[in-house]
Amino acid sequence: MAKDDTGSSARTGTTGRWRARITRTLAAGLKDRSQLVEMLADAQQRGVLDADAFAMLEGVLEVADRQVRDIMIPRVQMVCLHRDDPISRILPAIVESGHSRFPVLDGDRDDVVGILLAKDLLRLFAGATPSRFDMREYLRPVVFVPESKRLNVLLKEFRVSRNHMAIVVDEYSGVAGLVTIEDVIEQIVGDIDDEFDVEDDLNIRREAERQFSVRGSTRIEDFNQYFKAELPDGEFDTVAGLVMKQFGRMPRRGESTALGEFEFRVMRADRRRIETLRVTIPARFEPVAPT
């Protein structure tokens, strides 16, 4: 017992010394932010900060430097609805995309007139089927932000306004993309699990007749065996590596590409890796066994 108390006291003393050192350094004035990051990294190596805490502190510092254009979902990847769409067209789009919020257009993609929340449509099914559906009765106000807005400022605005999505506009007031509060928070805390995560130990999980969730770490050999496909496996071991080669860079969430007859859409990714992909397969392919 005494040994544990001594260890605890030692750790507390070490933490206190590092707090004092950081306080003195801040009081003396830092030359630049990199000096603070180096100090925090040193604290992590000495066991004062754990890896998760250090990563979050790094994320906080980076958020102040990054702009909305760095993390937004590009315009071409936005899943939008039209104000005159019938409910028979809206519901399949909501189910297929898996999103909870949708920009609503009146004309082209530069004319966003509101935001539709999927949950607002639940009351359509609470009682008798309505005789008519008017999108305007369900629209929420749309928030526009410039590409150049810094993420720390945007996060504060999201918190104050209680909005979770904003439409990003360029210098000519055209729609450049969209950004959500989750996108900003993930820059600090890392990826947040959502409905596209592959559960348990499954690398490949069926979502619909021709759609599958696939871990980025799935070996190409296993993918080919599962789908009876012939993706090249000479240069890369994993599906994520092959997809990144196709893009020629680290893709953003929502971006898609084709490999042979397969479509790969990035559902979860950070600045270092692709975690989850949605794969749409050709009609003639039939999986042979779960992985």
C-alpha positions in Angstrom: 0.0 0.0 0.0 2.8 2.4 0.9 4.5 1.6 -2.4 1.4 2.6 -4.3 1.0 5.8 -2.3 4.7 6.7 -3.0 4.2 6.1 -6.7 1.1 8.2 -6.7 2.9 11.0 -4.9 5.7 10.8 -7.4 3.3 11.1 -10.3 1.5 14.0 -8.7 4.9 15.7 -8.1 5.9 15.2 -11.7 2.6 16.6 -13.0 3.0 19.6 -10.7 6.5 20.4 -11.9 5.3 20.2 -15.5 2.4 22.5 -14.8 4.8 25.0 -13.2 7.1 24.7 -16.2 4.4 25.3 -18.7 3.1 28.3 -16.6 6.6 29.8 -16.5 7.1 29.4 -20.2 3.8 30.9 -21.1 4.5 33.8 -18.7 7.9 34.4 -20.3 6.3 34.3 -23.8 6.5 31.6 -26.4 8.5 32.2 -29.6 5.9 30.3 -31.6 3.3 27.6 -31.3 5.7 24.8 -32.3 7.6 25.5 -29.0 4.4 24.7 -27.1 3.8 21.5 -29.1 7.3 20.4 -28.4 6.8 20.9 -24.7 3.6 19.0 -24.7 5.2 16.2 -26.7 8.0 16.0 -24.1 5.3 15.9 -21.4 3.7 12.9 -23.1 7.0 11.1 -23.4 7.5 11.5 -19.7 4.1 10.1 -18.9 2.5 13.4 -17.7 0.1 13.4 -20.7 -1.4 10.2 -22.2 -1.5 9.8 -26.0 -5.2 10.7 -26.3 -4.8 13.9 -24.3 -1.8 15.0 -26.3 -3.6 14.3 -29.6 -6.6 16.4 -28.4 -4.4 19.3 -27.4 -2.7 19.1 -30.8 -6.1 19.2 -32.4 -7.2 22.2 -30.3 -4.1 24.1 -31.5 -4.6 23.1 -35.1 -8.3 24.1 -35.1 -7.3 27.7 -34.6 -5.1 27.6 -37.8 -7.4 25.6 -40.0 -10.2 27.0 -42.2 -13.6 25.6 -43.3 -12.3 24.9 -46.8 -9.8 22.4 -45.2 -12.5 20.0 -43.9 -15.8 20.8 -45.8 -17.6 18.2 -47.8 -17.2 19.4 -51.5 -20.1 20.6 -53.4 -20.1 17.7 -55.8 -20.3 15.3 -52.8 -23.3 17.0 -51.2 -26.5 14.9 -50.9 -29.2 17.4 -51.6 -33.0 17.4 -52.0 -35.2 19.7 -54.1 -38.0 21.7 -52.6 -40.6 20.2 -55.0 -39.5 16.6 -54.5 -42.4 14.3 -53.5 -42.1 12.2 -50.3 -41.8 9.1 -52.5 -38.4 10.4 -53.7 -37.2 12.0 -50.4 -37.5 8.9 -48.2 -35.3 6.6 -50.4 -32.7 9.4 -50.6 -32.6 9.6 -46.8 -32.4 5.9 -46.3 -29.7 5.4 -48.9 -27.4 8.2 -47.7 -27.7 7.6 -44.0 -27.5 11.3 -43.3 -29.7 13.2 -40.8 -29.6 16.7 -42.4 -30.0 17.6 -46.0 -29.6 20.9 -47.9 -32.8 21.7 -49.9 -32.5 23.4 -53.3 -34.8 25.5 -55.3 -33.2 25.3 -58.7 -29.5 24.7 -59.0 -26.9 23.9 -56.3 -26.2 27.6 -55.6 -29.8 28.2 -54.5 -30.0 26.5 -51.1 -33.3 27.5 -49.4 -33.3 25.5 -46.2 -32.2 22.4 -44.3 -34.4 19.3 -43.9 -33.9 17.2 -40.8 -34.8 13.6 -41.3 -36.3 13.4 -37.8 -38.8 16.1 -38.7 -40.5 13.7 -41.2 -41.2 11.2 -38.4 -44.5 12.9 -37.7 -45.6 12.0 -41.2 -45.9 8.4 -40.0 -47.2 9.0 -36.5 -50.8 9.1 -37.7 -52.7 8.7 -40.9 -50.8 9.2 -44.2 -51.2 12.8 -45.2 -53.0 13.7 -48.4 -50.4 16.1 -49.4 -46.7 16.9 -48.6 -45.3 20.4 -48.7 -41.5 20.6 -48.2 -41.7 24.2 -47.0 -43.5 23.2 -43.9 -40.5 21.2 -42.7 -37.6 23.5 -43.7 -35.2 24.8 -41.1 -33.2 28.1 -41.8 -29.9 27.7 -43.6 -26.6 29.1 -42.3 -24.0 30.3 -44.8 -20.3 30.6 -43.9 -17.3 31.6 -46.0 -14.6 29.1 -47.0 -12.0 31.2 -45.1 -13.7 31.1 -41.7 -11.5 29.6 -39.0 -12.7 26.4 -37.4 -12.5 27.7 -33.8 -14.7 30.6 -34.7 -17.2 28.3 -36.5 -17.3 25.9 -33.6 -18.2 28.8 -31.2 -21.0 29.9 -33.7 -22.3 26.4 -33.9 -22.5 26.2 -30.1 -24.2 29.6 -29.7 -26.7 29.1 -32.5 -27.3 25.4 -31.9 -27.0 24.7 -35.6 -25.2 21.6 -36.7 -24.7 22.3 -40.4 -23.6 25.2 -42.5 -23.4 25.7 -46.2 -20.0 26.9 -47.3 -19.8 29.7 -50.0 -16.9 30.9 -52.0 -15.9 34.5 -52.7 -18.5 34.8 -55.5 -21.3 33.6 -53.2 -21.5 30.3 -54.9 -21.9 27.1 -52.9 -18.6 25.4 -52.3 -19.7 22.6 -50.0 -21.0 22.0 -46.5 -19.6 21.5 -43.0 -21.1 20.1 -39.8 -20.3 20.5 -36.2 -19.2 16.8 -36.2 -16.6 17.6 -38.8 -15.1 20.3 -36.6 -15.2 18.3 -33.4 -13.5 15.4 -35.1 -10.5 17.7 -35.8 -10.0 17.8 -32.0 -11.2 14.4 -30.6 -10.7 12.2 -33.6 -13.3 10.2 -35.5 -16.7 9.9 -33.9 -18.4 6.5 -34.4 -21.5 6.6 -36.5 -23.9 4.3 -38.3 -21.2 3.5 -41.0 -18.9 1.8 -38.6 -18.3 -1.8 -39.3 -19.3 -3.5 -36.0 -17.6 -6.3 -34.1 -14.8 -8.1 -36.0 -16.4 -8.0 -39.4 -14.3 -6.4 -42.1 -17.1 -6.6 -44.6 -20.8 -6.1 -43.7 -23.8 -6.0 -46.0 -26.0 -2.9 -45.8 -28.3 -3.4 -48.8 -28.6 -5.6 -51.9 -25.6 -4.1 -53.6 -24.0 -2.0 -50.8 -21.5 -3.0 -48.2 -19.5 -1.4 -45.4 -15.8 -2.4 -45.7 -13.0 -1.6 -43.3 -10.1 0.2 -45.0 -7.7 -2.3 -43.4 -9.4 -5.2 -45.2 -6.8 -7.1 -47.2 -7.2 -6.9 -50.9 -6.9 -10.7 -51.1 -9.8 -11.1 -48.7 -11.9 -8.5 -50.7 -11.2 -10.4 -53.9 -12.2 -13.7 -52.4 -15.4 -12.3 -50.8 -16.6 -10.6 -54.0 -15.0 -12.9 -56.5 -13.2 -9.8 -57.8 -9.8 -9.2 -59.3 -8.5 -6.0 -57.7 -4.7 -5.7 -58.0 -2.8 -6.7 -54.9 0.8 -6.4 -55.9 1.6 -2.9 -54.7 -0.7 -2.6 -51.7 -2.0 -5.0 -49.1 -5.2 -3.2 -48.0 -8.3 -1.8 -49.7 -7.5 1.6 -48.2 -4.1 1.7 -49.8 -5.6 0.9 -53.2 -8.2 3.6 -52.9 -5.7 6.2 -51.8 -3.6 5.4 -54.9 -6.6 5.9 -57.0 -7.2 9.4 -55.6 -3.5 10.2 -55.5 -4.0 11.8 -52.1 -5.8 11.3 -48.8 -9.5 11.5 -49.8 -12.1 13.3 -47.7 -15.3 11.8 -46.2 -18.0 11.6 -48.9 -15.6 11.4 -51.9 -15.9 8.4 -54.2 -14.0 6.6 -56.9 -14.3 3.6 -59.1 -12.0 0.6 -59.2 -13.0 -1.7 -62.0 -16.8 -2.2 -61.7 -16.8 -1.3 -58.0 -17.6 2.1 -56.5 -15.8 3.1 -53.3 -17.2 5.9 -51.2 -15.2 7.1 -48.2 -17.5 7.1 -45.1 -14.9 7.6 -42.3 -11.4 9.0 -42.7 -9.0 11.2 -40.8 -5.8 13.0 -41.9 -3.8 9.8 -41.8 -6.0 6.9 -42.9 -9.3 5.6 -44.4 -11.3 3.7 -41.8 -14.6 2.8 -43.5 -15.7 2.6 -47.1 -19.1 2.0 -48.6 -18.7 -0.3 -51.6 -21.4 -0.6 -54.3 -21.0 -3.8 -56.3 -22.1 -4.6 -59.9 -25.4 -6.6 -60.1 -23.6 -9.7 -61.4 -21.3 -10.0 -58.4 -22.5 -12.1 -55.5 -20.4 -12.4 -52.2 -19.4 -15.9 -51.3 -18.9 -15.8 -47.6 -18.6 -13.4 -44.7 -15.1 -12.2 -43.7 
